[in-house]
Amino acid sequence: MEIIAAFAPVDAPDSWLWLGDGITGFTVKSAYLLLENSVTNRHHLEPVQDFVFKRLWKCAAPSKVRAFAWWIESAVHLFLHCDYVTKVWYDITRWLGVILIIPPNLATSFAMWATCSNNKKEK
């Protein structure tokens, strides 16, 4: 409520506003820096992931390719390896009565859940 309390509607068209960098506007690099600065638990990354994360923006690939690679790394962490998410997964599997070993990637996770039961209701 504190965040939206100051909101006052205006009779003007909506527009995009990038709050990450008020000087140059939105760039992939400014988004990366904003997200990198918001990551407080980078020490939880595996050594290879940390290596990739640190060097991703220095490679010669186009920025769209680098952003996509960063998203893939982040999605794996967000959906599988984040400390908070793993607690949720373990609670869900305990509730379902199954034992979970967190998979190394999203494809393995999907395959695991897609094949964990023959019963459509259980899936």
DSSP file (Angstrom, degrees, kcal/mol; ACC not computed):
  #  RESIDUE AA STRUCTURE BP1 BP2  ACC     N-H-->O    O-->H-N    N-H-->O    O-->H-N    TCO  KAPPA ALPHA  PHI   PSI    X-CA   Y-CA   Z-CA
    1    1 A M     >        0   0    0      0, 0.0     4,-1.7     0, 0.0     0, 0.0   0.000 360.0 360.0 360.0 -35.5    0.0    0.0    0.0
    2    2 A E  H  >  +     0   0    0      1,-0.2     4,-0.5     2,-0.2     0, 0.0   0.885 360.0  50.7 -61.9 -37.2    2.9    2.4    0.7
    3    3 A I  H  4 S+     0   0    0      1,-0.2     3,-0.4     2,-0.1    -1,-0.2   0.911 119.1  34.2 -67.9 -42.8    4.2    1.9   -2.8
    4    4 A I  H >4 S+     0   0    0      1,-0.2     3,-1.6     2,-0.1    -1,-0.2   0.555  94.8  87.5 -92.9  -6.9    0.9    2.7   -4.5
    5    5 A A  H 3< S+     0   0    0     -4,-1.7    -1,-0.2     1,-0.3    -2,-0.1   0.844  87.6  53.3 -60.4 -33.8   -0.4    5.3   -2.1
    6    6 A A  T 3< S+     0   0    0     -4,-0.5    -1,-0.3    -3,-0.4     2,-0.2   0.514  82.6 119.4 -80.4  -3.5    1.3    8.1   -3.9
    7    7 A F    <   +     0   0    0     -3,-1.6    -3,-0.0    -4,-0.0    -4,-0.0  -0.413  37.8 179.6 -67.2 131.8   -0.2    7.1   -7.2
    8    8 A A        -     0   0    0     -2,-0.2    -2,-0.0     2,-0.0    -3,-0.0  -0.966  26.1-127.5-132.9 117.5   -2.4    9.8   -8.8
    9    9 A P        -     0   0    0      0, 0.0     2,-0.3     0, 0.0     0, 0.0  -0.324  27.3-165.2 -64.9 145.1   -4.1    9.1  -12.2
   10   10 A V        -     0   0    0      2,-0.2     2,-1.4    -2,-0.0    -2,-0.0  -0.915  29.3-117.8-128.9 156.8   -3.5   11.6  -14.9
   11   11 A D  S    S+     0   0    0     -2,-0.3     0, 0.0     2,-0.0     0, 0.0  -0.546  77.1 105.6 -93.8  69.9   -5.1   12.2  -18.2
   12   12 A A  S    S-     0   0    0     -2,-1.4    -2,-0.2     0, 0.0     2,-0.0  -0.978  76.9 -92.0-143.6 152.7   -2.1   11.6  -20.4
   13   13 A P        -     0   0    0      0, 0.0     2,-0.0     0, 0.0    -2,-0.0  -0.348  47.4-105.7 -66.0 147.1   -1.0    8.7  -22.6
   14   14 A D        -     0   0    0     -2,-0.0     2,-0.3     1,-0.0     0, 0.0  -0.339  41.5-176.7 -67.0 152.9    1.0    5.9  -21.0
   15   15 A S        -     0   0    0     -2,-0.0     2,-0.3     2,-0.0    -1,-0.0  -0.980  29.6-101.4-148.3 159.0    4.7    5.8  -21.9
   16   16 A W        -     0   0    0     -2,-0.3     2,-0.4     2,-0.0     0, 0.0  -0.612  34.7-173.1 -81.3 140.4    7.7    3.5  -21.1
   17   17 A L        -     0   0    0     -2,-0.3     2,-0.7     8,-0.0    -2,-0.0  -0.969  13.4-152.2-138.4 120.6   10.1    4.8  -18.5
   18   18 A W        -     0   0    0     -2,-0.4     3,-0.3     1,-0.1     7,-0.1  -0.834  11.9-178.5 -94.6 116.5   13.4    3.0  -17.7
   19   19 A L        +     0   0    0     -2,-0.7     3,-0.3     1,-0.2    -1,-0.1   0.471  66.6  82.3 -92.8  -3.7   14.4    3.7  -14.1
   20   20 A G  S    S+     0   0    0      1,-0.3     2,-0.3     2,-0.1    -1,-0.2   0.843 109.3   8.5 -71.3 -33.7   17.6    1.7  -14.2
   21   21 A D     >  -     0   0    0     -3,-0.3     4,-1.3     1,-0.1    -1,-0.3  -0.821  59.4-170.6-151.7 104.7   19.6    4.6  -15.8
   22   22 A G  T  4 S+     0   0    0     -2,-0.3     4,-0.1    -3,-0.3    -1,-0.1   0.561  82.8  57.6 -74.5  -7.4   18.2    8.0  -16.1
   23   23 A I  T  4 S+     0   0    0      2,-0.1    -1,-0.2     1,-0.1    -2,-0.0   0.942 120.7  14.2 -90.0 -55.9   21.0    9.3  -18.2
   24   24 A T  T  4 S-     0   0    0      1,-0.3    -2,-0.1     3,-0.0     2,-0.1   0.565  97.0-134.3-100.3  -8.8   21.2    7.1  -21.3
   25   25 A G     <  -     0   0    0     -4,-1.3    -1,-0.3    -7,-0.1     2,-0.2  -0.362  56.3 -10.6  82.0-169.5   17.9    5.3  -21.1
   26   26 A F        +     0   0    0     -2,-0.1     2,-0.3     4,-0.1     3,-0.1  -0.421  65.2 156.4 -71.3 132.9   17.4    1.5  -21.5
   27   27 A T     >  -     0   0    0     -2,-0.2     4,-2.0     1,-0.1     5,-0.2  -0.954  52.3-115.2-141.2 159.4   20.2   -0.6  -22.9
   28   28 A V  H  > S+     0   0    0     -2,-0.3     4,-2.6     1,-0.2     5,-0.2   0.902 118.9  53.5 -60.0 -39.6   20.8   -4.3  -22.4
   29   29 A K  H  > S+     0   0    0      1,-0.2     4,-2.8     2,-0.2    -1,-0.2   0.900 106.4  50.7 -63.8 -40.7   23.9   -3.4  -20.5
   30   30 A S  H  > S+     0   0    0      2,-0.2     4,-2.2     1,-0.2    -1,-0.2   0.886 111.5  48.5 -66.0 -36.0   22.0   -1.2  -18.1
   31   31 A A  H  X S+     0   0    0     -4,-2.0     4,-2.6     2,-0.2     5,-0.2   0.920 111.9  49.7 -65.9 -43.4   19.5   -4.0  -17.5
   32   32 A Y  H  X S+     0   0    0     -4,-2.6     4,-3.1     1,-0.2    -2,-0.2   0.932 111.9  47.6 -59.4 -47.3   22.3   -6.4  -16.9
   33   33 A L  H  X S+     0   0    0     -4,-2.8     4,-2.3     2,-0.2    -1,-0.2   0.889 111.5  50.8 -64.6 -39.2   24.0   -4.1  -14.4
   34   34 A L  H  X S+     0   0    0     -4,-2.2     4,-1.1    -5,-0.2    -1,-0.2   0.937 115.4  42.1 -62.4 -46.5   20.8   -3.4  -12.6
   35   35 A L  H  X S+     0   0    0     -4,-2.6     4,-0.9     2,-0.2     3,-0.3   0.893 112.8  53.1 -68.3 -40.0   20.1   -7.1  -12.3
   36   36 A E  H >< S+     0   0    0     -4,-3.1     3,-0.7     1,-0.2    -1,-0.2   0.905 109.3  49.5 -62.3 -40.6   23.7   -8.0  -11.4
   37   37 A N  H 3< S+     0   0    0     -4,-2.3    -1,-0.2     1,-0.2    -2,-0.2   0.754 107.9  54.8 -70.1 -23.3   23.7   -5.4   -8.6
   38   38 A S  H 3< S+     0   0    0     -4,-1.1     2,-0.8    -3,-0.3    -1,-0.2   0.636  83.6  96.9 -85.1 -13.0   20.4   -6.8   -7.3
   39   39 A V    <<  +     0   0    0     -4,-0.9     3,-0.3    -3,-0.7    -4,-0.0  -0.669  44.8 170.1 -78.8 110.8   21.9  -10.4   -7.0
   40   40 A T        +     0   0    0     -2,-0.8     3,-0.3     1,-0.2    -1,-0.2   0.646  68.5  52.9 -96.4 -16.6   22.9  -10.6   -3.4
   41   41 A N    >   +     0   0    0      1,-0.2     3,-1.9     2,-0.1    -1,-0.2  -0.241  57.5 134.6-116.2  46.7   23.7  -14.3   -3.2
   42   42 A R  G >   +     0   0    0     -3,-0.3     3,-2.0     1,-0.3    -1,-0.2   0.741  63.3  75.5 -64.3 -20.8   26.1  -14.8   -6.1
   43   43 A H  G 3  S+     0   0    0      1,-0.3    -1,-0.3    -3,-0.3    -2,-0.1   0.635  85.1  66.0 -67.0 -10.0   28.3  -16.9   -3.8
   44   44 A H  G <  S+     0   0    0     -3,-1.9    -1,-0.3     2,-0.1    -2,-0.2   0.562  79.8 105.1 -84.6  -8.8   25.7  -19.7   -4.3
   45   45 A L  S <  S-     0   0    0     -3,-2.0    -3,-0.0    -4,-0.2     0, 0.0  -0.414  80.0-110.8 -71.9 146.8   26.6  -20.0   -8.0
   46   46 A E     >  -     0   0    0      1,-0.1     4,-2.7    -2,-0.1     5,-0.2  -0.394  34.4-106.8 -67.4 154.8   28.6  -22.9   -9.1
   47   47 A P  H  > S+     0   0    0      0, 0.0     4,-2.1     0, 0.0     5,-0.1   0.870 120.9  49.0 -54.6 -39.5   32.2  -22.0  -10.2
   48   48 A V  H  > S+     0   0    0      2,-0.2     4,-2.4     1,-0.2     5,-0.2   0.913 111.9  48.7 -68.0 -41.5   31.3  -22.5  -13.9
   49   49 A Q  H  > S+     0   0    0      1,-0.2     4,-3.0     2,-0.2    -1,-0.2   0.910 111.2  49.8 -63.8 -41.8   28.2  -20.4  -13.6
   50   50 A D  H  X S+     0   0    0     -4,-2.7     4,-2.2     2,-0.2    -1,-0.2   0.902 109.9  51.6 -62.8 -40.9   30.1  -17.7  -11.9
   51   51 A F  H  X S+     0   0    0     -4,-2.1     4,-1.6    -5,-0.2    -2,-0.2   0.936 113.5  44.0 -59.1 -48.4   32.7  -17.8  -14.6
   52   52 A V  H  X S+     0   0    0     -4,-2.4     4,-1.6     1,-0.2    -2,-0.2   0.929 112.2  52.5 -63.9 -46.3   30.0  -17.5  -17.3
   53   53 A F  H  < S+     0   0    0     -4,-3.0     4,-0.4     1,-0.2    -1,-0.2   0.882 111.4  46.4 -59.0 -40.9   28.2  -14.7  -15.5
   54   54 A K  H  < S+     0   0    0     -4,-2.2    -1,-0.2     1,-0.2    -2,-0.2   0.826 122.0  34.8 -71.9 -31.9   31.3  -12.6  -15.1
   55   55 A R  H >X S+     0   0    0     -4,-1.6     3,-1.2    -5,-0.2     4,-0.6   0.463  87.5  97.6-104.8  -2.3   32.4  -13.0  -18.7
   56   56 A L  G >< S+     0   0    0     -4,-1.6     3,-0.9     1,-0.3     5,-0.2   0.876  86.3  45.7 -56.8 -42.7   29.2  -13.1  -20.6
   57   57 A W  G 34 S+     0   0    0     -4,-0.4    -1,-0.3     1,-0.2    -2,-0.1   0.552 105.4  61.9 -82.9  -6.6   29.1   -9.4  -21.5
   58   58 A K  G <4 S+     0   0    0     -3,-1.2    -1,-0.2    -4,-0.1    -2,-0.2   0.528  82.5 100.6 -94.2  -6.0   32.8   -9.4  -22.6
   59   59 A C  S << S-     0   0    0     -3,-0.9     7,-0.1    -4,-0.6    -3,-0.0  -0.286  82.2-116.1 -77.9 167.6   32.3  -11.9  -25.4
   60   60 A A  S    S+     0   0    0     -2,-0.0    -1,-0.1     2,-0.0     3,-0.1   0.436  76.5 115.0 -85.1   0.1   32.0  -10.9  -29.1
   61   61 A A  S    S-     0   0    0     -5,-0.2     5,-0.1     1,-0.1    -2,-0.0  -0.331  79.9 -90.0 -69.0 153.4   28.4  -12.2  -29.5
   62   62 A P    >>  -     0   0    0      0, 0.0     4,-2.1     0, 0.0     3,-0.6  -0.246  38.6-110.8 -59.5 153.6   25.7   -9.7  -30.2
   63   63 A S  H 3> S+     0   0    0      1,-0.3     4,-2.7     2,-0.2     5,-0.2   0.824 117.2  57.3 -60.1 -33.4   24.0   -8.2  -27.1
   64   64 A K  H 3> S+     0   0    0      2,-0.2     4,-2.1     1,-0.2    -1,-0.3   0.897 108.1  47.4 -64.1 -38.7   20.7  -10.1  -27.8
   65   65 A V  H <> S+     0   0    0     -3,-0.6     4,-2.4     2,-0.2    -2,-0.2   0.909 112.6  49.0 -67.5 -42.5   22.6  -13.4  -27.8
   66   66 A R  H  X S+     0   0    0     -4,-2.1     4,-2.5     2,-0.2    -2,-0.2   0.906 110.4  50.6 -64.1 -41.2   24.3  -12.5  -24.6
   67   67 A A  H  X S+     0   0    0     -4,-2.7     4,-2.4     2,-0.2    -1,-0.2   0.903 110.5  49.8 -63.7 -40.5   21.1  -11.5  -22.9
   68   68 A F  H  X S+     0   0    0     -4,-2.1     4,-2.3     2,-0.2    -2,-0.2   0.913 110.8  49.1 -64.7 -42.1   19.5  -14.8  -23.9
   69   69 A A  H  X S+     0   0    0     -4,-2.4     4,-2.1     1,-0.2    -2,-0.2   0.902 111.2  50.0 -63.1 -40.6   22.4  -16.7  -22.5
   70   70 A W  H  X S+     0   0    0     -4,-2.5     4,-2.6     1,-0.2    -2,-0.2   0.906 109.1  52.7 -63.1 -40.4   22.2  -14.7  -19.3
   71   71 A W  H  X S+     0   0    0     -4,-2.4     4,-3.1     2,-0.2    -2,-0.2   0.906 107.4  51.1 -62.8 -41.9   18.4  -15.5  -19.2
   72   72 A I  H  X S+     0   0    0     -4,-2.3     4,-1.9     2,-0.2    -1,-0.2   0.938 112.4  46.3 -61.4 -46.1   19.0  -19.2  -19.5
   73   73 A E  H  X S+     0   0    0     -4,-2.1     4,-1.7     1,-0.2    -2,-0.2   0.917 115.8  46.3 -60.8 -42.8   21.6  -19.2  -16.7
   74   74 A S  H  X S+     0   0    0     -4,-2.6     4,-3.4     1,-0.2    -2,-0.2   0.878 108.3  55.4 -69.2 -38.1   19.2  -17.1  -14.5
   75   75 A A  H  X S+     0   0    0     -4,-3.1     4,-3.0     2,-0.2     5,-0.3   0.904 106.1  51.5 -63.2 -41.3   16.2  -19.3  -15.3
   76   76 A V  H  X>S+     0   0    0     -4,-1.9     4,-1.7    -5,-0.2     5,-1.3   0.933 115.0  42.8 -60.1 -45.2   18.0  -22.4  -14.1
   77   77 A H  I  <>S+     0   0    0     -4,-1.7     5,-2.3     3,-0.2     4,-0.3   0.950 116.7  47.3 -65.0 -48.1   18.8  -20.6  -10.9
   78   78 A L  I  <5S+     0   0    0     -4,-3.4    -2,-0.2     1,-0.2    -3,-0.2   0.903 121.6  33.3 -62.6 -44.4   15.4  -19.1  -10.5
   79   79 A F  I  <5S+     0   0    0     -4,-3.0    -1,-0.2    -5,-0.2    -2,-0.2   0.666 136.8  11.2 -89.5 -17.0   13.4  -22.2  -11.1
   80   80 A L  I  <5S+     0   0    0     -4,-1.7    -3,-0.2    -5,-0.3    -2,-0.1   0.731 125.2  34.3-128.1 -43.3   15.7  -24.9   -9.7
   81   81 A H  I   <S+     0   0    0     -5,-1.3    -3,-0.2    -4,-0.3    -4,-0.2   0.534  75.0 114.4-108.9  -6.9   18.6  -23.8   -7.6
   82   82 A C  S  ><S-     0   0    0     -5,-2.3     4,-2.7    -6,-0.2     5,-0.2  -0.429  70.4-126.2 -62.4 136.9   17.6  -20.7   -5.7
   83   83 A D  H  > S+     0   0    0      1,-0.2     4,-1.4     2,-0.2    -1,-0.1   0.872 109.7  47.5 -54.6 -40.6   17.5  -21.4   -1.9
   84   84 A Y  H  > S+     0   0    0      1,-0.2     4,-1.6     2,-0.2    -1,-0.2   0.900 112.1  49.1 -68.9 -40.9   13.9  -20.2   -1.6
   85   85 A V  H  > S+     0   0    0      1,-0.2     4,-2.8     2,-0.2    -2,-0.2   0.896 106.3  55.2 -67.8 -40.5   12.7  -22.1   -4.6
   86   86 A T  H  X S+     0   0    0     -4,-2.7     4,-2.6     1,-0.2    -1,-0.2   0.882 105.7  53.3 -62.6 -35.4   14.3  -25.4   -3.5
   87   87 A K  H  X S+     0   0    0     -4,-1.4     4,-2.1    -5,-0.2    -1,-0.2   0.905 109.8  48.2 -63.2 -40.1   12.4  -25.1   -0.2
   88   88 A V  H  X S+     0   0    0     -4,-1.6     4,-2.7     2,-0.2    -2,-0.2   0.938 111.6  49.4 -64.1 -46.8    9.1  -24.7   -2.2
   89   89 A W  H  X S+     0   0    0     -4,-2.8     4,-2.7     1,-0.2     5,-0.2   0.917 111.7  48.8 -58.9 -43.5    9.9  -27.7   -4.4
   90   90 A Y  H  X S+     0   0    0     -4,-2.6     4,-2.1     1,-0.2    -1,-0.2   0.878 111.3  50.0 -66.2 -36.7   10.7  -29.9   -1.3
   91   91 A D  H  X S+     0   0    0     -4,-2.1     4,-2.2     2,-0.2    -2,-0.2   0.917 112.2  47.9 -65.4 -42.9    7.5  -28.8    0.4
   92   92 A I  H  X S+     0   0    0     -4,-2.7     4,-2.2     2,-0.2    -2,-0.2   0.938 114.0  45.6 -63.1 -46.9    5.5  -29.6   -2.8
   93   93 A T  H  X>S+     0   0    0     -4,-2.7     5,-2.6     2,-0.2     4,-1.1   0.858 110.9  52.7 -69.0 -33.3    7.1  -33.0   -3.2
   94   94 A R  H  <5S+     0   0    0     -4,-2.1     3,-0.3    -5,-0.2    -1,-0.2   0.921 110.5  48.9 -63.6 -41.8    6.7  -33.8    0.5
   95   95 A W  H  <5S+     0   0    0     -4,-2.2    -2,-0.2     1,-0.2    -1,-0.2   0.869 112.8  47.5 -63.7 -37.9    3.0  -33.0    0.1
   96   96 A L  H  <5S-     0   0    0     -4,-2.2    -1,-0.2    -5,-0.1    -2,-0.2   0.642 113.8-120.9 -77.2 -14.6    2.8  -35.2   -3.0
   97   97 A G  T  <5S+     0   0    0     -4,-1.1     2,-0.3    -3,-0.3    -3,-0.2   0.795  70.8 120.6  79.7  28.7    4.6  -38.0   -1.2
   98   98 A V      < -     0   0    0     -5,-2.6     2,-0.4    -6,-0.1    -1,-0.3  -0.846  62.7-118.8-121.5 161.1    7.6  -38.2   -3.6
   99   99 A I        -     0   0    0     -2,-0.3     2,-0.4    -3,-0.1    -9,-0.0  -0.843  29.8-155.1 -99.9 134.4   11.3  -37.8   -3.1
  100  100 A L        -     0   0    0     -2,-0.4     2,-0.5   -10,-0.1   -10,-0.0  -0.917  17.9-172.8-116.7 134.4   12.9  -35.0   -5.1
  101  101 A I        -     0   0    0     -2,-0.4    -2,-0.0   -11,-0.0     0, 0.0  -0.993  38.7-118.5-115.9 119.2   16.5  -34.6   -6.3
  102  102 A I        -     0   0    0     -2,-0.5   -22,-0.1     1,-0.1   -16,-0.0  -0.382  32.6-130.7 -61.3 122.9   16.9  -31.1   -7.8
  103  103 A P        -     0   0    0      0, 0.0    -1,-0.1     0, 0.0     6,-0.0  -0.267  10.4-120.5 -73.9 163.1   17.8  -31.7  -11.4
  104  104 A P  S    S+     0   0    0      0, 0.0     2,-0.3     0, 0.0   -24,-0.1   0.684  87.5  14.8 -78.5 -17.6   20.8  -29.8  -13.0
  105  105 A N  S  > S-     0   0    0      1,-0.1     4,-1.8   -25,-0.1     5,-0.1  -0.940  78.2-103.0-151.9 170.9   18.7  -28.1  -15.8
  106  106 A L  H  > S+     0   0    0     -2,-0.3     4,-2.7     1,-0.2     5,-0.2   0.850 115.1  55.9 -69.3 -35.6   15.2  -27.1  -16.9
  107  107 A A  H  > S+     0   0    0      1,-0.2     4,-2.6     2,-0.2    -1,-0.2   0.920 109.5  46.4 -63.7 -43.1   15.0  -29.8  -19.5
  108  108 A T  H  > S+     0   0    0      2,-0.2     4,-2.5     1,-0.2    -1,-0.2   0.886 111.5  52.7 -66.1 -38.1   15.7  -32.6  -17.0
  109  109 A S  H  X S+     0   0    0     -4,-1.8     4,-2.5     2,-0.2     5,-0.2   0.937 111.1  46.0 -61.6 -47.1   13.2  -31.0  -14.6
  110  110 A F  H  X S+     0   0    0     -4,-2.7     4,-2.7     1,-0.2    -2,-0.2   0.931 113.5  48.9 -61.9 -45.7   10.5  -31.0  -17.2
  111  111 A A  H  X S+     0   0    0     -4,-2.6     4,-1.4     1,-0.2    -1,-0.2   0.895 110.5  52.0 -61.3 -39.8   11.3  -34.6  -18.3
  112  112 A M  H  < S+     0   0    0     -4,-2.5     4,-0.4     1,-0.2     3,-0.4   0.948 114.5  40.8 -62.1 -49.5   11.3  -35.7  -14.6
  113  113 A W  H >< S+     0   0    0     -4,-2.5     3,-0.6     1,-0.2     4,-0.2   0.852 113.1  55.0 -69.9 -33.0    7.8  -34.2  -13.9
  114  114 A A  H 3< S+     0   0    0     -4,-2.7    -1,-0.2    -5,-0.2    -2,-0.2   0.755 118.2  33.9 -70.9 -23.5    6.4  -35.3  -17.3
  115  115 A T  T 3< S+     0   0    0     -4,-1.4    -1,-0.2    -3,-0.4    -2,-0.2   0.274  86.6 100.3-114.8  10.3    7.3  -38.9  -16.6
  116  116 A C  S <  S+     0   0    0     -3,-0.6     2,-0.3    -4,-0.4    -1,-0.1   0.662  92.2  16.3 -75.3 -13.4    6.9  -39.2  -12.9
  117  117 A S        -     0   0    0     -4,-0.2    -1,-0.1    -3,-0.2     6,-0.0  -0.995  51.5-148.9-155.2 150.9    3.5  -40.9  -13.2
  118  118 A N  S    S+     0   0    0     -2,-0.3     2,-0.5    -3,-0.1    -1,-0.1   0.630  79.3  93.5 -90.4 -16.9    1.3  -42.7  -15.7
  119  119 A N     >  -     0   0    0      1,-0.2     4,-2.0     2,-0.0     3,-0.1  -0.661  69.2-149.1 -81.6 123.4   -1.8  -41.4  -14.0
  120  120 A K  T  4 S+     0   0    0     -2,-0.5    -1,-0.2     1,-0.2    -3,-0.0   0.866  97.1  53.3 -61.4 -37.9   -3.1  -38.1  -15.6
  121  121 A K  T  4 S+     0   0    0      1,-0.2    -1,-0.2     2,-0.2    -2,-0.0   0.894 108.8  48.8 -65.7 -40.2   -4.5  -36.8  -12.4
  122  122 A E  T  4        0   0    0      1,-0.3    -1,-0.2    -3,-0.1    -2,-0.2   0.876 360.0 360.0 -67.8 -37.7   -1.2  -37.3  -10.5
  123  123 A K     <        0   0    0     -4,-2.0    -1,-0.3    -9,-0.1    -2,-0.2   0.526 360.0 360.0 -61.0 360.0    0.7  -35.6  -13.3
